[in-house]
Amino acid sequence: MEYIVRLYGRPVKSFKDQTEARKFMVEFMQLQQLYQKQFDYLDQAVLQSDLSASKQVLQRIMEMK
């Protein structure tokens, strides 16, 4: 029997053994949660930043035109 791991209905990977499929799914979901945490940290950093360095870069670019 073939076991297919799906994410939002799309097949991610297929396995011949159910135990391997479950192990993969757990590790895959943990990895997805870690990615989400990274994005959350980036969002927090951007929201807390005053963006002064990026404003200087943009100003310099605009002056070069």
Order of alpha helices (4+ residues) and beta strands (2+ residues): beta-beta-alpha-alpha
